[in-house]
Amino acid sequence: MNAHRGATRHRILARTALATVLLLAPLASACSSASAGADDTASPTADRESRWPRSMVVLGHSGVNGEGTPGNPLDNSWASGSNPQVDSVYLRILDHEPDLEGHVTNLAESGATVADVHEQLDAALEMTPSPELVVVQVVDNDMACPATQADVDTFQGDLAALLSRLSDGMPAARVFIPTFYAEPASYIQSLTPEQRVLVGGEGPCAIVAPDGTPNRTELRRLEAIVERYDEAIMSACDATDRCWHDNGAFERTRLHRGDIADDLSHLSIGGHAHAADVAWRSMRSAGILPTT
């Protein structure tokens, strides 16, 4: 997953040391100490689903396509990967619904913004069978830092338009959208002292200084920005039929040492396993998936 990037997450990363630590984060993770509140109920817009999905598509950015992991990155996605070390949402559903096998597609692209996800949705709308479960991970590359209310409102409007189009095109599908992945402070804590120096920088949302020490002022700024964007995600989802969010579970996730890939900007295989666990708990408690 990318570490926290700014104006687009790429710009923040250049200045700030964050990496997309998706949520999904991702915000999600292997849940022991990682996901306080991951059992909270998510979006209240639909009743609990009684049937497991038999087809699935994933939309979004590099936080959900396995970028930064070895081998075929898509195999390591927390949402759709086939690597048993990750135990993705897809593999967990497959344990309950064998008909899902062969009917999962990950269309997520590195650097994607909400505008780019519209193009991914174009492809998803042409899929046969039509996906019964849609996982959407956005926000990282749409974030501005500093962020004005106009920036957040624009993002919420763009996301609402995407979700509305998805709902109209796939009225029977259930949609899951997590919040921003992982507490920014836990990103710093997950790095070694040497790695902190490598990602250190200056400027807005530079949460690690050039000498590798945490910048508390910018950390507070980024945390406030993340919260505002996550509220926008949840509001847009709540206003959309058959959309569920994680109620902030990804955002509350704490990264562990080893959760970040060698590029210091994405999740490792272990990090994706962590995110898969948080997502699974959130989806089950929210009602988008059956409990048994």
C-alpha positions as CSV (number, residue, x, y, z in Angstrom):
1,M,0.0,0.0,0.0
2,N,1.3,3.4,-0.6
3,A,2.5,5.3,2.4
4,H,0.8,8.6,3.0
5,R,1.2,10.8,0.0
6,G,0.1,14.4,-0.3
7,A,-1.6,16.6,-2.7
8,T,-1.7,13.5,-4.6
9,R,-0.1,10.9,-2.3
10,H,2.9,11.0,-4.5
11,R,3.6,14.6,-3.6
12,I,3.2,14.0,0.1
13,L,5.4,11.0,0.0
14,A,8.1,13.0,-1.7
15,R,7.9,15.5,1.2
16,T,6.5,13.5,4.0
17,A,7.7,10.0,4.5
18,L,4.4,8.4,4.3
19,A,3.7,5.2,2.4
20,T,0.4,3.8,1.4
21,V,-0.2,1.8,4.5
22,L,-3.6,0.5,3.6
23,L,-5.7,0.7,4.4
24,L,-6.8,-0.9,4.0
25,A,-6.2,-0.3,4.9
26,P,-6.3,0.5,3.6
27,L,-7.1,1.9,7.9
28,A,-7.1,-2.8,8.8
29,S,-4.4,-5.3,9.5
30,A,-3.9,-8.6,11.1
31,C,-6.1,-7.5,13.8
32,S,-4.7,-8.7,17.1
33,S,-3.5,-5.3,18.3
34,A,-4.0,-3.9,14.9
35,S,-7.7,-3.0,14.7
36,A,-9.4,-1.5,17.6
37,G,-13.0,-1.2,16.6
38,A,-12.8,-3.5,13.6
39,D,-16.0,-5.1,14.8
40,D,-17.9,-1.9,14.8
41,T,-20.9,-1.8,12.5
42,A,-20.1,-0.2,9.1
43,S,-22.5,1.5,6.8
44,P,-26.1,1.1,7.8
45,T,-27.6,1.4,4.3
46,A,-28.4,-2.3,3.9
47,D,-29.4,-5.3,5.8
48,R,-27.1,-8.3,6.4
49,E,-26.5,-10.4,3.3
50,S,-27.4,-14.0,3.7
51,R,-25.6,-15.4,0.7
52,W,-21.9,-15.5,-0.2
53,P,-20.9,-13.6,-3.4
54,R,-20.0,-15.8,-6.4
55,S,-18.2,-13.1,-8.4
56,M,-15.9,-10.2,-7.3
57,V,-14.0,-7.2,-8.7
58,V,-11.5,-4.9,-7.0
59,L,-11.1,-1.2,-8.0
60,G,-8.6,1.3,-6.7
61,H,-4.9,2.1,-6.4
62,S,-1.7,0.3,-5.5
63,G,-2.8,-0.2,-1.9
64,V,-5.0,-3.0,-3.1
65,N,-3.0,-4.4,-6.1
66,G,0.0,-5.8,-4.2
67,E,2.6,-3.3,-5.5
68,G,5.9,-3.6,-3.8
69,T,5.6,-7.3,-3.0
70,P,7.7,-10.0,-4.7
71,G,6.5,-12.3,-7.4
72,N,3.2,-11.5,-9.1
73,P,2.0,-8.6,-6.9
74,L,-1.7,-9.3,-7.6
75,D,-1.3,-12.7,-5.9
76,N,-0.5,-10.8,-2.7
77,S,-3.5,-8.3,-2.6
78,W,-5.3,-8.2,0.7
79,A,-8.6,-8.1,-1.2
80,S,-8.2,-10.6,-4.1
81,G,-4.9,-12.4,-3.8
82,S,-4.3,-16.1,-4.2
83,N,-1.3,-16.3,-1.9
84,P,-2.2,-18.4,1.2
85,Q,0.3,-16.3,3.3
86,V,-2.0,-13.4,2.8
87,D,-5.3,-15.2,3.2
88,S,-7.1,-12.5,1.3
89,V,-10.8,-11.6,1.5
90,Y,-11.2,-13.6,-1.8
91,L,-9.7,-16.8,-0.3
92,R,-11.7,-16.5,2.9
93,I,-15.0,-16.2,0.9
94,L,-13.8,-19.1,-1.3
95,D,-13.8,-21.3,1.8
96,H,-17.6,-20.7,2.0
97,E,-18.5,-20.3,-1.7
98,P,-16.6,-22.5,-4.1
99,D,-18.4,-21.0,-7.1
100,L,-16.3,-17.8,-6.6
101,E,-13.2,-19.6,-7.9
102,G,-12.2,-18.1,-11.3
103,H,-14.6,-15.2,-10.9
104,V,-12.4,-12.6,-9.2
105,T,-10.7,-9.7,-11.1
106,N,-8.4,-7.0,-9.7
107,L,-8.5,-3.8,-11.9
108,A,-6.7,-1.6,-9.4
109,E,-3.9,0.6,-10.9
110,S,-0.9,2.3,-9.2
111,G,-1.4,6.0,-8.7
112,A,-5.1,5.9,-9.4
113,T,-7.4,8.7,-8.3
114,V,-11.2,8.6,-8.0
115,A,-11.2,9.9,-11.6
116,D,-9.1,7.0,-12.8
117,V,-11.3,4.5,-11.0
118,H,-14.1,5.6,-13.3
119,E,-12.1,3.9,-16.1
120,Q,-11.7,0.8,-14.1
121,L,-15.5,0.8,-13.5
122,D,-16.0,0.9,-17.3
123,A,-14.3,-2.4,-17.6
124,A,-16.1,-3.9,-14.5
125,L,-19.5,-3.0,-16.0
126,E,-18.7,-5.2,-19.0
127,M,-17.8,-8.2,-16.9
128,T,-19.7,-11.5,-17.2
129,P,-20.9,-12.6,-14.8
130,S,-21.6,-9.2,-13.3
131,P,-19.7,-8.9,-10.0
132,E,-21.7,-9.5,-6.9
133,L,-19.1,-8.0,-4.6
134,V,-17.1,-4.8,-5.5
135,V,-14.2,-3.7,-3.3
136,V,-13.1,-0.1,-3.8
137,Q,-10.0,1.4,-2.2
138,V,-9.4,5.1,-2.9
139,V,-8.4,8.4,-1.2
140,D,-4.6,8.1,-0.9
141,N,-3.9,9.7,-4.3
142,D,-6.7,12.2,-4.0
143,M,-5.5,13.7,-0.7
144,A,-4.3,17.3,-0.6
145,C,-1.9,18.6,2.1
146,P,-2.6,21.2,3.3
147,A,-6.3,20.4,2.6
148,T,-9.0,22.9,2.5
149,Q,-12.7,22.1,3.0
150,A,-13.1,22.6,-0.7
151,D,-10.6,19.9,-1.4
152,V,-12.5,17.5,0.8
153,D,-15.8,18.5,-0.6
154,T,-14.5,17.9,-4.2
155,F,-13.3,14.5,-3.2
156,Q,-16.6,13.6,-1.6
157,G,-18.5,14.7,-4.6
158,D,-16.3,12.8,-7.0
159,L,-16.5,9.7,-4.9
160,A,-20.3,10.0,-4.6
161,A,-20.6,10.2,-8.4
162,L,-18.5,7.1,-8.8
163,L,-20.5,5.1,-6.2
164,S,-23.8,6.3,-7.8
165,R,-22.6,5.2,-11.2
166,L,-21.5,1.8,-9.7
167,S,-24.9,1.4,-8.0
168,D,-26.8,2.2,-11.2
169,G,-24.7,-0.1,-13.3
170,M,-24.7,-3.0,-10.8
171,P,-27.8,-2.6,-8.8
172,A,-27.5,-6.1,-7.3
173,A,-23.9,-5.8,-6.3
174,R,-22.7,-5.1,-2.8
175,V,-19.9,-2.5,-2.5
176,F,-17.3,-2.3,0.3
177,I,-15.1,0.8,0.6
178,P,-12.6,1.0,3.5
179,T,-11.1,4.2,5.0
180,F,-7.5,5.4,4.8
181,Y,-5.2,2.6,5.8
182,A,-3.4,2.8,9.2
183,E,-2.6,5.4,11.8
184,P,0.1,7.8,10.4
185,A,2.0,7.5,13.7
186,S,2.2,3.8,13.4
187,Y,3.9,4.1,10.0
188,I,6.8,5.9,11.8
189,Q,6.9,3.2,14.5
190,S,6.9,0.4,12.0
191,L,10.2,1.7,10.5
192,T,13.8,1.2,11.8
193,P,15.8,4.3,12.6
194,E,17.7,3.9,9.4
195,Q,14.5,3.7,7.3
196,R,13.1,6.8,9.0
197,V,16.1,8.8,7.8
198,L,15.5,7.5,4.3
199,V,11.8,8.7,4.2
200,G,12.5,12.0,6.1
201,G,11.6,15.3,4.5
202,E,10.4,18.8,5.0
203,G,7.1,20.7,4.3
204,P,3.4,20.1,4.8
205,C,2.6,16.6,6.1
206,A,6.3,15.7,6.4
207,I,5.7,13.6,9.5
208,V,9.3,12.5,9.6
209,A,12.1,15.1,9.7
210,P,15.3,14.7,7.6
211,D,17.1,13.3,10.7
212,G,14.5,10.6,11.1
213,T,12.7,12.1,14.2
214,P,8.9,12.4,14.2
215,N,7.5,15.8,13.3
216,R,4.7,16.1,15.8
217,T,3.2,19.2,14.3
218,E,2.9,17.7,10.8
219,L,1.7,14.4,12.3
220,R,-1.2,16.2,13.9
221,R,-1.9,18.0,10.7
222,L,-2.0,14.8,8.7
223,E,-4.1,13.0,11.2
224,A,-6.7,15.7,11.0
225,I,-6.7,15.6,7.2
226,V,-7.1,11.8,7.2
227,E,-10.1,12.1,9.5
228,R,-11.8,14.6,7.3
229,Y,-11.3,12.5,4.1
230,D,-12.5,9.4,5.9
231,E,-15.6,11.2,7.0
232,A,-16.2,12.0,3.3
233,I,-15.8,8.4,2.3
234,M,-18.2,7.2,4.9
235,S,-20.8,9.9,4.1
236,A,-20.6,9.2,0.4
237,C,-21.1,5.5,1.0
238,D,-23.9,6.0,3.5
239,A,-25.8,7.9,0.8
240,T,-25.4,5.1,-1.7
241,D,-27.7,2.0,-1.8
242,R,-26.0,-1.3,-1.0
243,C,-22.7,0.4,0.0
244,W,-20.9,-0.6,3.2
245,H,-17.8,1.0,4.7
246,D,-15.5,-0.1,7.6
247,N,-16.6,2.6,10.0
248,G,-13.0,3.7,10.3
249,A,-11.4,0.3,11.1
250,F,-8.7,0.7,8.5
251,E,-7.9,4.2,9.8
252,R,-7.5,2.8,13.4
253,T,-5.2,0.1,12.3
254,R,-1.7,0.2,13.7
255,L,1.1,-1.0,11.5
256,H,3.6,-3.5,12.9
257,R,7.3,-3.9,12.2
258,G,7.6,-5.8,8.9
259,D,4.2,-4.6,7.5
260,I,5.9,-2.2,5.1
261,A,7.6,-3.5,1.9
262,D,11.2,-2.8,1.0
263,D,10.2,0.3,-1.0
264,L,8.9,1.8,2.2
265,S,5.8,3.0,0.3
266,H,3.6,-0.1,0.1
267,L,2.5,-3.0,2.3
268,S,4.6,-6.2,2.5
269,I,3.1,-9.6,2.2
270,G,2.7,-9.6,5.9
271,G,1.1,-6.2,5.7
272,H,-1.4,-7.4,3.2
273,A,-2.2,-10.3,5.5
274,H,-2.7,-7.8,8.3
275,A,-5.1,-5.7,6.1
276,A,-7.0,-8.8,5.0
277,D,-7.8,-9.6,8.5
278,V,-9.1,-6.2,9.4
279,A,-11.1,-6.0,6.2
280,W,-12.6,-9.4,6.9
281,R,-13.7,-8.5,10.4
282,S,-15.2,-5.3,9.2
283,M,-17.1,-6.9,6.3
284,R,-18.5,-9.6,8.5
285,S,-19.6,-7.2,11.3
286,A,-21.0,-4.8,8.8
287,G,-23.4,-7.3,7.2
288,I,-22.0,-7.2,3.7
289,L,-21.0,-10.9,4.2
290,P,-22.9,-13.7,6.2
291,T,-21.7,-14.4,9.7
292,T,-21.7,-18.1,9.2
